[in-house]
Amino acid sequence: MDQISSMPDMAARSPWSANSGIKQVSLSPPQQQVEGIVRISGSKSLTNRALILAAMADGTSRINGILRSDDAYWCIESLQRLGISITVEGESAIVAGCGGDWPVKEGELYVGAAGTVARFLPGALAAGHGSWTLRGSKRMEERPIAHLLTALINQGAEIRFLNQEHAYPFILEARGLKGGRVEIPGHLSSQFISGLLLAAPYARQSITLELQGSTIQKDYVNMTIELMSRFGIRVQEADSSYSIPAGKYAAQSIELEPDISTSCYFWAAAAMTGGRIRTEGMDAAATRQPDIELLDVLEQMGCSVTRGIGYVEVIGTARLRGGFELSMERWSDQTLTIAVLALFADAPIRLKDAAHIRHHECDRIAAICTELRKLQVKVEEHPDGLTVYPGTPVPAVLDSHDDHRMAMALSLIGLRADGIAIFDPGCVSKTCPDYFERLRLLGAGVDYSS
């Protein structure tokens, strides 16, 4: 993969985007039930964790099953700008690690709209030595990062903010991490915790990371700890703290599991159309990806789910059951998916404990309520979620809000209702660049306009 020769503008699209020039996509229901076998690329969350671990490791790693998406592109491009040799061959990346000593000591890095890169890279840089300017997309400049940067400053980094305090863009002067005791709130973002964990082994002495309050989306923290273990660093957990020994990651050859979050849209497609979708290459019993919980909800709604050896199969139902309440705290990425499913259920569904998704690529709670109301269906917005009532959607052009999860969730409505179009569909390249082509292969009508 070649490095780009100049910094991009503040758009979040990368050269790996499949639909960057498309302004709108119009959808129409398939002529028959959605049915097919789908193989999903590697987990977005695992891809960027593994890339950064491999870059910091001693030796050359091979990561199989990476997700070729915008987020992974900006991660790889940033690491290459730091002097890391990365060769991408299909869905594999060969990474020559630097042992924690970044070869290029100064420069400018762009993280796009990639939350994982934006939260993981500063700690990895601060653990080394150098001076770098970090920039992100316009939305990234609005997303919270103050507590992470404060922790790094307390560990010895100097940070100069170029626009507003405690936000992108900024200049990071790295002098290594001191080690010792580090405090950070646990309820704001699991990515803050993961960012500190990934960098911690390279501190001058062992680090004890102490969390204040409850830990949000702890499954993602556990994913980080498990990958760190595979690269040779074992984290000890006790109550609300993590102890990380000083050391170095060792290069590995690893296989990443498929992205469960992306799989959910295809399972939902089967549920909504009474169809059948099998996703291959995954172990529902073993995965740490929390969105696997959608399978339990689909069963509750009347679908048939098979959790096989190396596959998951969902068979939809003629009428989805509603009339329940769900906490989305652990697996908030599927809040929008269930909100769309609720339109076609037989009773309302209340989704709660998801206030933190107001600070993702967009204010997802406000955005999904706005778009569903365009369909002339009843939606109630709450501080921490929403209640969606069953209804018959009218034709409408729905705005993706430049958010991949909004675009993919809203597109599902077009599998059941006529006249649905999505504005700015190219944002799906953040997670699944060929998403709409996959819908087409499953029988949906998909027409682009530029």
C-alpha positions as a Markdown table, in Angstrom:
| # | Residue | x | y | z |
|---|---|---|---|---|
| 1 | Met | 0.0 | 0.0 | 0.0 |
| 2 | Asp | 1.5 | 3.3 | -1.1 |
| 3 | Gln | 1.6 | 6.3 | 1.3 |
| 4 | Ile | -0.3 | 9.3 | 0.1 |
| 5 | Ser | 1.9 | 12.3 | -0.8 |
| 6 | Ser | 0.0 | 15.0 | 0.9 |
| 7 | Met | -2.4 | 15.4 | 3.8 |
| 8 | Pro | -6.1 | 15.0 | 2.9 |
| 9 | Asp | -8.7 | 17.5 | 3.5 |
| 10 | Met | -11.0 | 17.2 | 6.5 |
| 11 | Ala | -13.3 | 14.7 | 4.8 |
| 12 | Ala | -13.2 | 11.3 | 6.4 |
| 13 | Arg | -13.2 | 9.2 | 3.2 |
| 14 | Ser | -10.1 | 7.3 | 2.2 |
| 15 | Pro | -8.9 | 5.8 | -1.1 |
| 16 | Trp | -10.5 | 2.5 | 0.1 |
| 17 | Ser | -13.9 | 4.1 | -0.1 |
| 18 | Ala | -16.1 | 2.4 | -2.6 |
| 19 | Asn | -18.8 | 5.1 | -3.0 |
| 20 | Ser | -17.0 | 8.4 | -2.4 |
| 21 | Gly | -18.6 | 10.1 | -5.4 |
| 22 | Ile | -22.1 | 8.9 | -4.7 |
| 23 | Lys | -24.5 | 11.5 | -3.3 |
| 24 | Gln | -27.6 | 9.3 | -2.9 |
| 25 | Val | -28.7 | 5.7 | -3.1 |
| 26 | Ser | -32.3 | 4.6 | -3.7 |
| 27 | Leu | -33.5 | 1.3 | -2.4 |
| 28 | Ser | -36.4 | -1.0 | -3.2 |
| 29 | Pro | -37.6 | -4.2 | -1.6 |
| 30 | Pro | -36.4 | -7.5 | -3.0 |
| 31 | Gln | -38.8 | -9.4 | -5.2 |
| 32 | Gln | -38.5 | -12.4 | -2.8 |
| 33 | Gln | -37.3 | -13.2 | 0.7 |
| 34 | Val | -33.7 | -12.2 | 1.4 |
| 35 | Glu | -31.6 | -15.4 | 1.3 |
| 36 | Gly | -27.9 | -16.0 | 1.0 |
| 37 | Ile | -24.5 | -16.8 | 2.6 |
| 38 | Val | -22.5 | -13.8 | 3.6 |
| 39 | Arg | -18.8 | -13.8 | 4.6 |
| 40 | Ile | -17.9 | -10.7 | 6.6 |
| 41 | Ser | -14.5 | -9.2 | 6.7 |
| 42 | Gly | -12.5 | -8.9 | 9.9 |
| 43 | Ser | -13.6 | -6.9 | 13.0 |
| 44 | Lys | -13.0 | -3.1 | 12.7 |
| 45 | Ser | -12.2 | -3.0 | 16.4 |
| 46 | Leu | -9.8 | -5.9 | 16.3 |
| 47 | Thr | -8.1 | -4.6 | 13.1 |
| 48 | Asn | -6.9 | -1.3 | 14.5 |
| 49 | Arg | -5.9 | -2.8 | 17.8 |
| 50 | Ala | -3.8 | -5.5 | 16.1 |
| 51 | Leu | -2.2 | -3.0 | 13.7 |
| 52 | Ile | -1.0 | -0.8 | 16.5 |
| 53 | Leu | 0.2 | -3.7 | 18.6 |
| 54 | Ala | 2.1 | -5.1 | 15.7 |
| 55 | Ala | 3.6 | -1.7 | 14.9 |
| 56 | Met | 4.9 | -1.4 | 18.5 |
| 57 | Ala | 6.2 | -5.0 | 18.7 |
| 58 | Asp | 9.6 | -6.4 | 18.2 |
| 59 | Gly | 9.8 | -8.3 | 14.9 |
| 60 | Thr | 7.5 | -8.7 | 11.9 |
| 61 | Ser | 3.8 | -9.7 | 12.4 |
| 62 | Arg | 1.3 | -11.0 | 9.9 |
| 63 | Ile | -2.4 | -10.1 | 10.6 |
| 64 | Asn | -4.8 | -12.1 | 8.5 |
| 65 | Gly | -8.5 | -11.0 | 8.1 |
| 66 | Ile | -8.1 | -7.3 | 8.4 |
| 67 | Leu | -11.0 | -5.1 | 7.5 |
| 68 | Arg | -10.2 | -2.9 | 4.4 |
| 69 | Ser | -12.1 | 0.2 | 5.4 |
| 70 | Asp | -11.6 | 3.9 | 6.0 |
| 71 | Asp | -10.7 | 3.4 | 9.6 |
| 72 | Ala | -8.1 | 0.8 | 8.8 |
| 73 | Tyr | -6.7 | 2.9 | 6.0 |
| 74 | Trp | -6.1 | 5.9 | 8.3 |
| 75 | Cys | -4.5 | 3.7 | 10.9 |
| 76 | Ile | -2.1 | 2.1 | 8.3 |
| 77 | Glu | -1.4 | 5.4 | 6.7 |
| 78 | Ser | -0.5 | 7.0 | 10.1 |
| 79 | Leu | 1.7 | 4.1 | 11.0 |
| 80 | Gln | 3.5 | 4.3 | 7.7 |
| 81 | Arg | 4.1 | 8.0 | 8.2 |
| 82 | Leu | 5.8 | 7.0 | 11.5 |
| 83 | Gly | 8.2 | 4.9 | 9.5 |
| 84 | Ile | 6.5 | 1.5 | 10.0 |
| 85 | Ser | 6.8 | -0.8 | 7.0 |
| 86 | Ile | 3.3 | -2.3 | 6.3 |
| 87 | Thr | 2.5 | -4.4 | 3.3 |
| 88 | Val | -1.2 | -5.1 | 2.6 |
| 89 | Glu | -1.9 | -8.2 | 0.6 |
| 90 | Gly | -5.7 | -8.6 | 0.1 |
| 91 | Glu | -7.1 | -9.0 | 3.7 |
| 92 | Ser | -3.6 | -9.5 | 5.3 |
| 93 | Ala | -1.1 | -7.0 | 6.6 |
| 94 | Ile | 2.6 | -7.7 | 7.2 |
| 95 | Val | 3.8 | -5.2 | 9.8 |
| 96 | Ala | 7.5 | -4.7 | 10.6 |
| 97 | Gly | 7.4 | -3.5 | 14.2 |
| 98 | Cys | 9.6 | -0.8 | 15.8 |
| 99 | Gly | 9.8 | -2.1 | 19.3 |
| 100 | Gly | 8.2 | 1.1 | 20.6 |
| 101 | Asp | 10.8 | 3.4 | 19.1 |
| 102 | Trp | 9.0 | 5.2 | 16.2 |
| 103 | Pro | 11.5 | 5.6 | 13.3 |
| 104 | Val | 10.1 | 9.0 | 12.2 |
| 105 | Lys | 10.3 | 11.4 | 15.1 |
| 106 | Glu | 8.2 | 14.3 | 13.7 |
| 107 | Gly | 5.5 | 14.9 | 11.2 |
| 108 | Glu | 1.8 | 15.3 | 10.7 |
| 109 | Leu | -0.8 | 12.4 | 11.1 |
| 110 | Tyr | -4.4 | 12.3 | 10.0 |
| 111 | Val | -6.9 | 9.9 | 11.8 |
| 112 | Gly | -10.0 | 10.7 | 9.7 |
| 113 | Ala | -13.2 | 9.8 | 11.6 |
| 114 | Ala | -11.6 | 6.7 | 13.1 |
| 115 | Gly | -12.4 | 6.8 | 16.8 |
| 116 | Thr | -10.1 | 3.8 | 17.6 |
| 117 | Val | -7.1 | 5.5 | 15.8 |
| 118 | Ala | -7.9 | 8.9 | 17.4 |
| 119 | Arg | -7.9 | 7.3 | 20.9 |
| 120 | Phe | -5.2 | 4.6 | 20.5 |
| 121 | Leu | -2.5 | 6.5 | 18.6 |
| 122 | Pro | -1.8 | 9.4 | 21.1 |
| 123 | Gly | -0.8 | 6.9 | 23.9 |
| 124 | Ala | 1.3 | 4.9 | 21.5 |
| 125 | Leu | 3.1 | 8.0 | 20.4 |
| 126 | Ala | 3.5 | 9.4 | 24.0 |
| 127 | Ala | 5.2 | 6.1 | 25.0 |
| 128 | Gly | 8.0 | 7.0 | 22.5 |
| 129 | His | 9.9 | 10.1 | 21.7 |
| 130 | Gly | 9.2 | 12.8 | 19.1 |
| 131 | Ser | 6.9 | 15.6 | 18.1 |
| 132 | Trp | 3.8 | 15.0 | 15.9 |
| 133 | Thr | 0.8 | 17.0 | 14.8 |
| 134 | Leu | -2.5 | 15.0 | 14.9 |
| 135 | Arg | -5.5 | 16.0 | 12.9 |
| 136 | Gly | -8.9 | 14.4 | 12.3 |
| 137 | Ser | -12.2 | 14.9 | 10.4 |
| 138 | Lys | -14.4 | 17.8 | 11.3 |
| 139 | Arg | -16.6 | 15.5 | 13.5 |
| 140 | Met | -13.5 | 14.1 | 15.2 |
| 141 | Glu | -12.6 | 17.7 | 16.3 |
| 142 | Glu | -16.0 | 17.7 | 18.2 |
| 143 | Arg | -15.7 | 14.3 | 19.9 |
| 144 | Pro | -14.5 | 14.1 | 23.5 |
| 145 | Ile | -10.9 | 13.1 | 24.3 |
| 146 | Ala | -10.0 | 15.4 | 27.2 |
| 147 | His | -9.6 | 12.7 | 29.9 |
| 148 | Leu | -7.3 | 10.6 | 27.7 |
| 149 | Leu | -5.1 | 13.6 | 26.9 |
| 150 | Thr | -5.0 | 14.7 | 30.5 |
| 151 | Ala | -3.8 | 11.3 | 31.6 |
| 152 | Leu | -1.0 | 11.4 | 28.9 |
| 153 | Ile | 0.0 | 14.9 | 30.1 |
| 154 | Asn | 0.2 | 13.6 | 33.7 |
| 155 | Gln | 2.5 | 10.9 | 32.3 |
| 156 | Gly | 4.9 | 13.3 | 30.8 |
| 157 | Ala | 3.6 | 14.3 | 27.4 |
| 158 | Glu | 3.3 | 17.9 | 26.4 |
| 159 | Ile | 0.3 | 18.7 | 24.3 |
| 160 | Arg | -0.4 | 22.0 | 22.5 |
| 161 | Phe | -4.0 | 22.4 | 21.2 |
| 162 | Leu | -4.3 | 24.1 | 17.8 |
| 163 | Asn | -8.0 | 25.0 | 17.9 |
| 164 | Gln | -9.8 | 24.3 | 21.2 |
| 165 | Glu | -8.7 | 22.9 | 24.5 |
| 166 | His | -8.6 | 19.1 | 24.8 |
| 167 | Ala | -9.7 | 18.3 | 21.3 |
| 168 | Tyr | -8.3 | 17.6 | 17.9 |
| 169 | Pro | -6.1 | 19.0 | 16.3 |
| 170 | Phe | -3.1 | 19.1 | 18.6 |
| 171 | Ile | 0.7 | 18.8 | 18.7 |
| 172 | Leu | 2.0 | 16.0 | 20.9 |
| 173 | Glu | 5.6 | 16.2 | 22.3 |
| 174 | Ala | 6.5 | 12.8 | 23.5 |
| 175 | Arg | 9.2 | 12.0 | 26.1 |
| 176 | Gly | 8.1 | 8.6 | 27.2 |
| 177 | Leu | 5.6 | 7.6 | 29.9 |
| 178 | Lys | 6.6 | 7.8 | 33.5 |
| 179 | Gly | 4.5 | 4.8 | 34.7 |
| 180 | Gly | 3.0 | 4.3 | 38.1 |
| 181 | Arg | -0.6 | 5.1 | 39.0 |
| 182 | Val | -3.0 | 6.5 | 36.3 |
| 183 | Glu | -6.6 | 7.5 | 37.0 |
| 184 | Ile | -9.3 | 7.9 | 34.3 |
| 185 | Pro | -13.1 | 7.8 | 34.4 |
| 186 | Gly | -14.5 | 4.5 | 33.2 |
| 187 | His | -17.9 | 5.6 | 32.2 |
| 188 | Leu | -17.0 | 7.9 | 29.3 |
| 189 | Ser | -15.4 | 5.7 | 26.6 |
| 190 | Ser | -13.8 | 2.3 | 26.6 |
| 191 | Gln | -11.5 | 3.6 | 23.9 |
| 192 | Phe | -9.8 | 5.9 | 26.5 |
| 193 | Ile | -9.0 | 2.9 | 28.6 |
| 194 | Ser | -7.9 | 0.8 | 25.7 |
| 195 | Gly | -5.6 | 3.6 | 24.5 |
| 196 | Leu | -3.8 | 3.7 | 27.8 |
| 197 | Leu | -3.6 | -0.1 | 28.1 |
| 198 | Leu | -2.0 | -0.5 | 24.7 |
| 199 | Ala | 0.7 | 2.1 | 25.4 |
| 200 | Ala | 1.3 | 1.1 | 29.1 |
| 201 | Pro | 4.0 | -1.7 | 28.6 |
| 202 | Tyr | 6.4 | 0.9 | 27.2 |
| 203 | Ala | 6.4 | 3.1 | 30.3 |
| 204 | Arg | 9.6 | 3.4 | 32.3 |
| 205 | Gln | 8.0 | 1.4 | 35.1 |
| 206 | Ser | 4.8 | -0.7 | 35.4 |
| 207 | Ile | 1.5 | 1.1 | 35.3 |
| 208 | Thr | -1.6 | 0.6 | 37.4 |
| 209 | Leu | -4.6 | 2.0 | 35.6 |
| 210 | Glu | -7.4 | 2.9 | 38.1 |
| 211 | Leu | -10.9 | 3.5 | 36.8 |
| 212 | Gln | -13.3 | 5.9 | 38.4 |
| 213 | Gly | -16.9 | 4.8 | 38.4 |
| 214 | Ser | -18.4 | 2.1 | 36.3 |
| 215 | Thr | -16.8 | 0.9 | 33.0 |
| 216 | Ile | -18.7 | 1.5 | 29.9 |
| 217 | Gln | -18.6 | -1.2 | 27.1 |
| 218 | Lys | -16.2 | -3.3 | 29.1 |
| 219 | Asp | -16.2 | -6.0 | 26.4 |
| 220 | Tyr | -14.1 | -3.8 | 24.2 |
| 221 | Val | -11.6 | -3.3 | 27.0 |
| 222 | Asn | -11.5 | -7.1 | 27.3 |
| 223 | Met | -10.8 | -7.4 | 23.6 |
| 224 | Thr | -7.8 | -5.1 | 24.0 |
| 225 | Ile | -6.5 | -7.1 | 27.0 |
| 226 | Glu | -6.9 | -10.4 | 25.1 |
| 227 | Leu | -5.0 | -9.1 | 22.1 |
| 228 | Met | -2.2 | -7.7 | 24.3 |
| 229 | Ser | -1.9 | -11.2 | 25.8 |
| 230 | Arg | -1.5 | -12.7 | 22.3 |
| 231 | Phe | 1.4 | -10.2 | 21.7 |
| 232 | Gly | 3.0 | -11.3 | 25.0 |
| 233 | Ile | 1.9 | -8.8 | 27.6 |
| 234 | Arg | -0.5 | -10.0 | 30.3 |
| 235 | Val | -2.7 | -7.5 | 32.1 |
| 236 | Gln | -3.8 | -8.2 | 35.7 |
| 237 | Glu | -7.3 | -7.0 | 36.6 |
| 238 | Ala | -8.5 | -6.4 | 40.2 |
| 239 | Asp | -11.8 | -4.7 | 41.0 |
| 240 | Ser | -11.6 | -1.4 | 39.1 |
| 241 | Ser | -7.9 | -1.4 | 38.2 |
| 242 | Tyr | -5.5 | -2.9 | 35.7 |
| 243 | Ser | -1.8 | -3.6 | 36.3 |
| 244 | Ile | 0.4 | -3.6 | 33.2 |
| 245 | Pro | 4.0 | -4.8 | 33.5 |
| 246 | Ala | 6.8 | -2.9 | 31.7 |
| 247 | Gly | 7.9 | -4.8 | 28.6 |
| 248 | Lys | 7.6 | -5.1 | 24.8 |
| 249 | Tyr | 5.2 | -6.7 | 22.5 |
| 250 | Ala | 6.5 | -9.7 | 20.5 |
| 251 | Ala | 5.5 | -10.1 | 16.9 |
| 252 | Gln | 2.8 | -12.6 | 16.1 |
| 253 | Ser | 0.9 | -14.2 | 13.2 |
| 254 | Ile | -2.8 | -13.9 | 14.0 |
| 255 | Glu | -6.2 | -14.4 | 12.4 |
| 256 | Leu | -8.9 | -11.8 | 13.2 |
| 257 | Glu | -12.5 | -12.9 | 13.5 |
| 258 | Pro | -15.3 | -11.4 | 11.4 |
| 259 | Asp | -16.9 | -8.1 | 12.3 |
| 260 | Ile | -20.0 | -9.0 | 14.3 |
| 261 | Ser | -21.4 | -5.4 | 14.2 |
| 262 | Thr | -21.5 | -5.5 | 10.4 |
| 263 | Ser | -23.0 | -9.0 | 10.5 |
| 264 | Cys | -25.9 | -7.6 | 12.5 |
| 265 | Tyr | -27.3 | -5.7 | 9.5 |
| 266 | Phe | -27.5 | -8.8 | 7.4 |
| 267 | Trp | -29.1 | -10.8 | 10.3 |
| 268 | Ala | -31.6 | -7.9 | 10.6 |
| 269 | Ala | -32.3 | -8.1 | 6.9 |
| 270 | Ala | -33.3 | -11.7 | 7.3 |
| 271 | Ala | -35.4 | -10.9 | 10.3 |
| 272 | Met | -37.3 | -8.1 | 8.5 |
| 273 | Thr | -38.0 | -10.0 | 5.3 |
| 274 | Gly | -38.8 | -13.4 | 6.7 |
| 275 | Gly | -35.6 | -14.5 | 4.9 |
| 276 | Arg | -32.6 | -16.6 | 5.7 |
| 277 | Ile | -29.0 | -15.3 | 6.1 |
| 278 | Arg | -26.0 | -17.4 | 7.0 |
| 279 | Thr | -22.8 | -15.6 | 8.0 |
| 280 | Glu | -19.7 | -17.8 | 8.0 |
| 281 | Gly | -16.3 | -17.8 | 9.8 |
| 282 | Met | -17.5 | -16.9 | 13.2 |
| 283 | Asp | -18.0 | -18.6 | 16.6 |
| 284 | Ala | -20.9 | -17.0 | 18.4 |
| 285 | Ala | -20.1 | -18.8 | 21.7 |
| 286 | Ala | -16.4 | -17.6 | 21.8 |
| 287 | Thr | -16.5 | -14.1 | 20.5 |
| 288 | Arg | -15.9 | -11.1 | 22.8 |
| 289 | Gln | -17.7 | -8.7 | 20.4 |
| 290 | Pro | -20.8 | -7.6 | 22.4 |
| 291 | Asp | -23.0 | -7.0 | 19.4 |
| 292 | Ile | -23.5 | -10.8 | 19.2 |
| 293 | Glu | -26.3 | -10.1 | 21.7 |
| 294 | Leu | -28.5 | -9.1 | 18.8 |
| 295 | Leu | -29.0 | -12.8 | 18.2 |
| 296 | Asp | -30.8 | -13.1 | 21.5 |
| 297 | Val | -33.0 | -10.1 | 20.7 |
| 298 | Leu | -33.9 | -11.6 | 17.3 |
| 299 | Glu | -35.0 | -14.8 | 19.0 |
| 300 | Gln | -37.1 | -12.7 | 21.4 |
| 301 | Met | -38.7 | -11.1 | 18.4 |
| 302 | Gly | -39.6 | -14.5 | 16.9 |
| 303 | Cys | -36.7 | -15.3 | 14.6 |
| 304 | Ser | -35.0 | -18.7 | 14.4 |
| 305 | Val | -31.3 | -18.5 | 15.2 |
| 306 | Thr | -28.7 | -21.3 | 14.7 |
| 307 | Arg | -25.3 | -20.7 | 16.4 |
| 308 | Gly | -23.3 | -23.4 | 14.5 |
| 309 | Ile | -19.6 | -24.4 | 14.4 |
| 310 | Gly | -18.1 | -21.6 | 12.3 |
| 311 | Tyr | -21.4 | -20.0 | 11.2 |
| 312 | Val | -24.5 | -18.2 | 12.4 |
| 313 | Glu | -27.8 | -18.5 | 10.6 |
| 314 | Val | -30.9 | -16.3 | 11.1 |
| 315 | Ile | -34.3 | -17.1 | 9.7 |
| 316 | Gly | -36.9 | -14.3 | 9.9 |
| 317 | Thr | -40.5 | -14.4 | 10.8 |
| 318 | Ala | -43.7 | -13.2 | 9.3 |
| 319 | Arg | -44.3 | -10.8 | 12.2 |
| 320 | Leu | -41.7 | -9.5 | 14.6 |
| 321 | Arg | -42.6 | -9.3 | 18.2 |
| 322 | Gly | -42.1 | -6.0 | 20.1 |
| 323 | Gly | -43.4 | -4.8 | 23.4 |
| 324 | Phe | -40.1 | -4.8 | 25.5 |
| 325 | Glu | -37.3 | -2.7 | 26.8 |
| 326 | Leu | -33.6 | -3.1 | 26.2 |
| 327 | Ser | -30.5 | -1.8 | 27.8 |
| 328 | Met | -28.0 | -0.9 | 25.1 |
| 329 | Glu | -25.1 | 0.0 | 27.4 |
| 330 | Arg | -22.9 | -2.9 | 26.5 |
| 331 | Trp | -23.6 | -3.0 | 22.7 |
| 332 | Ser | -24.8 | 0.4 | 21.8 |
| 333 | Asp | -23.7 | 0.2 | 18.1 |
| 334 | Gln | -26.9 | -1.8 | 17.5 |
| 335 | Thr | -29.3 | 0.8 | 19.0 |
| 336 | Leu | -30.1 | 2.1 | 15.5 |
| 337 | Thr | -30.5 | -1.4 | 14.0 |
| 338 | Ile | -33.1 | -2.3 | 16.7 |
| 339 | Ala | -34.8 | 1.1 | 16.3 |
| 340 | Val | -35.4 | 0.2 | 12.6 |
| 341 | Leu | -36.6 | -3.3 | 13.4 |
| 342 | Ala | -39.1 | -1.8 | 15.8 |
| 343 | Leu | -40.9 | -0.1 | 12.9 |
| 344 | Phe | -42.0 | -3.5 | 11.7 |
| 345 | Ala | -42.7 | -5.1 | 15.1 |
| 346 | Asp | -46.2 | -5.6 | 16.6 |
| 347 | Ala | -45.6 | -3.3 | 19.6 |
| 348 | Pro | -43.2 | -0.5 | 20.7 |
| 349 | Ile | -39.6 | -1.1 | 21.7 |
| 350 | Arg | -37.8 | 1.1 | 24.3 |
| 351 | Leu | -34.0 | 1.4 | 24.0 |
| 352 | Lys | -32.2 | 2.9 | 27.0 |
| 353 | Asp | -28.7 | 3.3 | 28.6 |
| 354 | Ala | -27.2 | 4.6 | 25.3 |
| 355 | Ala | -26.6 | 8.3 | 26.1 |
| 356 | His | -22.9 | 8.0 | 25.1 |
| 357 | Ile | -23.8 | 7.4 | 21.5 |
| 358 | Arg | -24.7 | 11.1 | 21.3 |
| 359 | His | -20.9 | 11.7 | 21.0 |
| 360 | His | -20.2 | 9.2 | 18.2 |
| 361 | Glu | -19.9 | 10.1 | 14.5 |
| 362 | Cys | -23.1 | 12.1 | 15.1 |
| 363 | Asp | -25.6 | 12.5 | 17.9 |
| 364 | Arg | -27.1 | 9.1 | 17.0 |
| 365 | Ile | -30.1 | 9.4 | 19.3 |
| 366 | Ala | -31.2 | 12.7 | 17.9 |
| 367 | Ala | -30.3 | 11.7 | 14.3 |
| 368 | Ile | -32.3 | 8.4 | 14.2 |
| 369 | Cys | -35.3 | 10.1 | 15.8 |
| 370 | Thr | -35.1 | 12.9 | 13.2 |
| 371 | Glu | -34.9 | 10.5 | 10.3 |
| 372 | Leu | -37.6 | 8.1 | 11.5 |
| 373 | Arg | -40.0 | 11.0 | 11.9 |
| 374 | Lys | -39.5 | 11.8 | 8.2 |
| 375 | Leu | -41.2 | 8.4 | 7.6 |
| 376 | Gln | -44.3 | 9.7 | 9.6 |
| 377 | Val | -43.9 | 7.1 | 12.3 |
| 378 | Lys | -44.1 | 7.7 | 16.0 |
| 379 | Val | -40.8 | 8.1 | 17.9 |
| 380 | Glu | -40.1 | 9.4 | 21.4 |
| 381 | Glu | -36.6 | 10.7 | 22.2 |
| 382 | His | -35.2 | 10.2 | 25.6 |
| 383 | Pro | -31.9 | 11.5 | 27.1 |
| 384 | Asp | -30.5 | 8.0 | 27.0 |
| 385 | Gly | -32.3 | 6.4 | 24.1 |
| 386 | Leu | -35.6 | 6.3 | 22.3 |
| 387 | Thr | -39.0 | 4.5 | 22.0 |
| 388 | Val | -40.0 | 3.4 | 18.5 |
| 389 | Tyr | -43.6 | 2.6 | 17.7 |
| 390 | Pro | -44.7 | 0.3 | 14.8 |
| 391 | Gly | -45.8 | 2.1 | 11.7 |
| 392 | Thr | -46.0 | 2.1 | 7.9 |
| 393 | Pro | -43.1 | 4.2 | 6.5 |
| 394 | Val | -43.9 | 6.8 | 3.8 |
| 395 | Pro | -41.4 | 7.4 | 1.0 |
| 396 | Ala | -38.6 | 9.7 | 2.1 |
| 397 | Val | -35.0 | 10.7 | 1.5 |
| 398 | Leu | -33.1 | 9.9 | 4.8 |
| 399 | Asp | -29.8 | 11.6 | 5.8 |
| 400 | Ser | -27.0 | 9.4 | 6.9 |
| 401 | His | -25.5 | 12.3 | 8.9 |
| 402 | Asp | -22.1 | 11.1 | 7.6 |
| 403 | Asp | -22.4 | 8.1 | 10.0 |
| 404 | His | -21.9 | 4.5 | 8.7 |
| 405 | Arg | -24.2 | 3.0 | 11.3 |
| 406 | Met | -27.0 | 5.5 | 10.4 |
| 407 | Ala | -26.6 | 4.7 | 6.7 |
| 408 | Met | -26.6 | 0.9 | 7.2 |
| 409 | Ala | -29.5 | 0.8 | 9.7 |
| 410 | Leu | -31.7 | 3.2 | 7.7 |
| 411 | Ser | -31.0 | 1.2 | 4.5 |
| 412 | Leu | -32.8 | -1.8 | 6.0 |
| 413 | Ile | -36.1 | 0.1 | 5.9 |
| 414 | Gly | -35.8 | 0.0 | 2.1 |
| 415 | Leu | -36.0 | -3.8 | 2.3 |
| 416 | Arg | -39.6 | -3.5 | 3.4 |
| 417 | Ala | -40.8 | -0.1 | 2.2 |
| 418 | Asp | -40.9 | 1.6 | -1.2 |
| 419 | Gly | -39.5 | 5.0 | -1.9 |
| 420 | Ile | -36.6 | 4.9 | 0.5 |
| 421 | Ala | -33.4 | 6.8 | -0.4 |
| 422 | Ile | -30.2 | 7.4 | 1.7 |
| 423 | Phe | -28.3 | 10.7 | 1.2 |
| 424 | Asp | -24.5 | 10.4 | 1.4 |
| 425 | Pro | -24.2 | 6.6 | 1.5 |
| 426 | Gly | -20.4 | 6.6 | 1.0 |
| 427 | Cys | -19.9 | 6.9 | 4.8 |
| 428 | Val | -20.4 | 3.1 | 4.9 |
| 429 | Ser | -16.8 | 2.8 | 3.8 |
| 430 | Lys | -15.8 | 3.4 | 7.4 |
| 431 | Thr | -17.0 | -0.2 | 8.2 |
| 432 | Cys | -18.2 | -2.0 | 5.1 |
| 433 | Pro | -17.3 | -0.3 | 1.8 |
| 434 | Asp | -19.2 | -2.8 | -0.4 |
| 435 | Tyr | -22.3 | -2.8 | 1.9 |
| 436 | Phe | -24.8 | -1.7 | -0.8 |
| 437 | Glu | -23.4 | -4.0 | -3.4 |
| 438 | Arg | -24.0 | -6.8 | -0.8 |
| 439 | Leu | -27.6 | -5.7 | -0.5 |
| 440 | Arg | -27.9 | -5.8 | -4.3 |
| 441 | Leu | -26.6 | -9.4 | -4.4 |
| 442 | Leu | -29.2 | -10.3 | -1.8 |
| 443 | Gly | -32.0 | -9.1 | -4.2 |
| 444 | Ala | -32.6 | -5.5 | -3.1 |
| 445 | Gly | -33.0 | -2.8 | -5.7 |
| 446 | Val | -30.0 | -0.4 | -5.4 |
| 447 | Asp | -29.7 | 2.6 | -7.6 |
| 448 | Tyr | -27.0 | 5.3 | -7.2 |
| 449 | Ser | -27.1 | 9.0 | -8.2 |
| 450 | Ser | -24.1 | 11.3 | -8.2 |
